[in-house]
C-alpha cells in the first residue's frame, strides 16, 4: 500500500509538471509580476496615482498582506502532512454504500492536502481500488479547496466566519451528493463499481499509527526534512495562489467596483455570470481562492463566492473527462454536474439572502 501511495504522490505532482523537471512558467511568471509591484508599493507608500499601474500595484500589495500568514500556516500544514503516510488518510474511507463510508470519504477529501488536479488522480485511483461511486464523488466534491492550506488561506482573505460557513456547507453537499450517487447505483440508474478494494490485510489505523510514532525520531534532522518537504510540496500550491493574485489584481484594475458588483453581485444574473466564469476558467483550485475572496469582498456576494469555489469541481471538463475515462461511463460523468449544480445554486441563493 505504501508503494502505491508513493506512486500516487508522484502522479499527483506530475499533474502540473508533466512528470519531468522543467521550468515552471506559471510560478516564475507570477513571482516576476508580484515581487516588483509589491516592492514598488512598499517603497512608494501608496503614493502612486490611481491609474492602471497604480491600481494593479495596490491590489498586489493588499492581497499579499492579507494572505501572508495563511500561506505560512499552509506551508506548515503541508510539511506535517508530508510525514503522514497517505494510507492513513485513505484507510478512513471505510465501507462503501453506507452513510459512515460517505462521511469518511468526505473527511478524507478535506484532509488530503493536494490541488484539485492532484486530488482528481487520487480519486480515480480510489475508484480503481474498489471505493464505491458515492465515496469517490463525496471525496472529489469535498477536496478541491478544502485542504488545510487552502482553508487557512481562505480564512485570511474572507475571515473565519465565512471560511467555516463555506467549509461546513461544502461538506454537507459532498455527503448529500455521495448518498444520491449511492442511491442511483442501488436503483440501477448508474453502474456499480466492479473493482475490488485492495487495502493492506489486517491494517488497523490506531495500532499502526502508534507503531509509527514509536519508531519516529523527532530530532533536528526530522524537522529539517519536514521543512524541506514543506517548501518543495508547497510549490504546487504557491504557484496557483500567486497566479490567482495576478488574476484577481488584473480584475480589480480593469473592472471597476460598480462593474464587478453588476456582473458578480448577489443577484440571479450575478450568480449566473459567476457560474459561467467558474466553468470556463481552467485554473487549479489554489488560483480560484483570491478571485472567490474578491467576489465576496468587492461584489458583496458571499453566495456567488461559494458557488465559484464549488463549481470548479462540478463543471470542470478535466474532472468530467477523467471520470468518464476511469468509469467508462458518460452517464456517471454527466451526473456529477446534474447532482451538484442544483445544490450549489440553491445554497448560493440562500447565502446571498442572509
N, C-alpha and C positions, 0 to 999 in steps of 0.2 A: 504493500500500500504506500509506503513512504517513497519508493521509487516512482510510483505513478504520480504522487503528489509533486515530486521534484520535476517530473516531466511537464506537469501542468503548469508549474511556475514558469518554466522555460517558454512554454507556448503562450502563456499569458503575457509575458514580457514581449514576445515576438509579435504580438498583435499590433504593436506600434513600431517595432524595429525591423520587422520582416525576417527575424532570426539571424541577422547579421549586424555586426557593429558598423554603423555608418553615421555620417554627420547628421545630427538631428536638426533639420532646418527649422521646424516649428519652435523648438525650445530656444535655439540661439537667436532666431529672428525676433522672438518675443522679448528675450533679455536685451537684445540690441536696441529695441524700441523703448522698453521700460526704464532701463538704467539711466540713460542720458536725460530723459524727460523728468525722471524723479529728481536727479541731481540738480537740474535746471530750476525746478520748482523750489527745491530746498535752498538753493543759493539765492534765488531772486526774492524769496519771502513773499510769494503770491503777488509780486508787483507786475507780472506780465499782464498785457492787455487781455480783453475778453474776445479776441479773435479766435479763429480755429486752433491756432498754435497754442495759445494760452489756455483755451478750454480743454484741449487734449492733455496738456501738462497738469492742469488742476485735477483732472479726472484720474490720471495715473497715480498722482501723489495721494489723493484721498482714498482710493481703493486699496493701495498697498498699505497705507497707515491703518486702515480698518482691519485688514486681514492678516497682518504680520504675525500676531500671536496665534491665530488659528493655524497658519502654516507651520509655525514652530511646534505647536502641540500635535498637529497632524503628523509631522515627521517623527515625533517622539513615539506616537502610536504605531506607525509603520515599523519602527525599529523593534518595538516589543513583539508585534505580530510576526516579524521575520524569524523570531526564535520559537514560535509556536508551530509544531508540525501541523500541516493542513488536515491530516486525517482526524485530528481532534475536533476541528470545526465541522468537517463533513460527517463525522460519526453521529452528530446530534440530529441528523435528519430523521432518524428513526424509520418506522414502517409507513409505507405509502397507503393511501386510501382511508386514512384516519385524520381527525382533527389534530391530534398530537403530532402527527407527521408533518402536517401543513404548518403548524406553529413552529416546529423545529426547523423546517426549511426556511421559513421567514427569518428566524433569528440567525440562521447560518448566513443568509444573504446579507443581513445587516452587519454581521461581524467580519465577513470576509473583505479585507481592505484591498480592493482592486478597482480599476476603472471599469466602465460599462462593457468595453470590449473584452477585457480580461475575464470579467465575471461571466460573459456570454460563453467563452470557451469552457469554463468550469461547469456551467450549467448544462451544456451539451454533453460533456463527459459524464455528468451525473445521470443523464438520461440513458447513455450507453451502458452505464453500470447498473441500471435497473431501478433508479428512482422513479416514482410514479409521475405521471404527467402533471398532476396537481402540485406536487412538491417542486418540480422543475420550474413551473410557472410562478409559484409563490417565491421561490428563490430569486428568479430573474427580476420580478417586479419590485422586490424589497431591496435589491442590491445596488442599482446604478449610482445613486448618490448617497445612500445610507451607510457608507463606510465610516469608521471612526474619524479619519482625517477630514473627509468632506463635511461631515456633520459639524465638527468644531469650526471649520472654515465658514460654513453657513451661519453658525451661531455668531461669529464675529461680524458678519455682514448684515444680518437681519434681526439679531437679538435672540435671547434664549426662548422667549415665548413662542415666536413663530417657528424657530427651529424645532422645538418639541412638538408643536402642532403638526407641522409637516411630517415629522418623523413618525408620530403615532398614527396619523391618518393613512400614510403610505403603507404602514404595516398592516393596518386593517384592510386596505384594498388588496394587498398581497394575499392575506388569509382568505378573504371572500372569493377572490379570483381563483385561488387554489382549490377551494371547495367546489366552485362551479365547474372547474375542469374535471375534478374527480367525479362529480355527478354526471357530467356529459359522457365520461368514459363508462361509468356504470350503466348508463342507459343505452350505450352502444352508438351514441351520436359521434363520438370520437374514438379512434382505435386505442387499445390498451398497449402499454409499453411491453414488448415481448422480451426485452433484455432481463437478465437476472442480476440481482445485487451481488457485488463481489467485495464484501468487507472482510478484513482480516479475521480469521477464525478465532473466537474467544476474546475479541478485543473488548475491553472494559475501560470506559473513559476515565473514571476517577482512579482506578487502580493503576492504569498506565501512566496517568498524569503524576501520581505520587512517585512512581518509579523514576520517571524522567527528571522530576525535580530533585530527587535524592542524588541522581548522578550528575546534576549540573553544578559546575564550579563557578560561583558568582564572583569571579576575580576581575582584575583590570582588563585582562585580555577579552573576557566575555563582554564587558561593556563597550570596549573599543570595537569589537566585532559587531555589536548591536548598532553602534553609531555608524559604522561603515555601511552596514546593510540599510540603515535608515536613509542615508544620503543617496545611495545608489538606487534603492527601490522607489524613493520619492521623486526621482526624475520624471517618471511617468505621470505622477500627479502634478508636479510643478509645471511641467511642460504645458498641460492644458489649462491649468489655473492662470498662468501668465498669458497664454493666448486669449483666455476669457477676459482678462484685464484689458488687453489691447482692443478686443472686440467691443466690450462694454464702453470703453473710453471713446472709441470711434462713434458709437451710437449716441453717446452724450454730446459729442462735438457736433455732429451733423444732423441731429434730431433734437429740436427744442423740447423743453418740458411740456409745452402745450401739445405739440405734435405727438410726443411719446405717450402722453396721457390719453390722447384721442385714439391712437392705434392700439395701445395695450391697456387702456383703462378698465375699471370694473364694470363693463357693460358686456352684453352678448356679442356685440361687434368686436370689442377688445379681446374677449375670450377667444372668439373665432380666429382673430389675427394671431393671437398667441399660439394657438394650436397649429396653425399653418406654418408659422415661423419655426416652431419647435420641430415640425415634421421635416422641413426642407433643410434645416441647419444640421449637417452631419458633423457634430463636434462631440468629442468624448465628454462624459458626464462632468469631469472636473472643469471643463471650459464653460459649461452651462451655468454653473453656480453664480459667478459675478453678474451675468445677464439676468438671471432669475432674481437676484437681490435688487437690481435696478428696477425691475418690473414692480417689485413690492415697494421700494422706497420712493421712486420717482413717479410712477404711474399710480401709486396708492392702490394697487390691485393685488392683494395677497393671494386671492384665489387663482388669478392668472399666473402668478409666480409659482404656485404649487403645480398648476397644470403644465407649465413649461418644464419643470423638473421631471414630472411623471410621464409626459407624452413621449419623451425621447425613447423610452423602452417600449412603449406601446405601438408606435408608428414607424420606428427606425427601420429602414429597409435591410440594414445589416442583420438586425435581430430577426426579422421575419424570414429572410433567406436562410439564415443559419438554422432556424427551427425547421424550416422545410427540408433542408438537406439532411438534417440529423434524424428527423422523424419520418422522412419520406412521405410527408403529407402536407399538401397545400391547405387542406381543411384546418389542421391544427394551427398552422402559421397564421391564417387569417382570423381564427377565433381569438387570437391574442388581442388585437385592437377591438374586436367585436365585444369581448367581455370587459375590457378595462376602460375604454374611452368613455362609455356612458357613466361609469362610476366617477371617473376623473372630472368630467364636465359637471355632474351633479354636485360633487363636493366643492368644486371651484366656485360655482354659483353661490352656494351656501356661505362659503368663507367670505366672498366679496360682499355679502349682505350683512355680515357680522359687524 
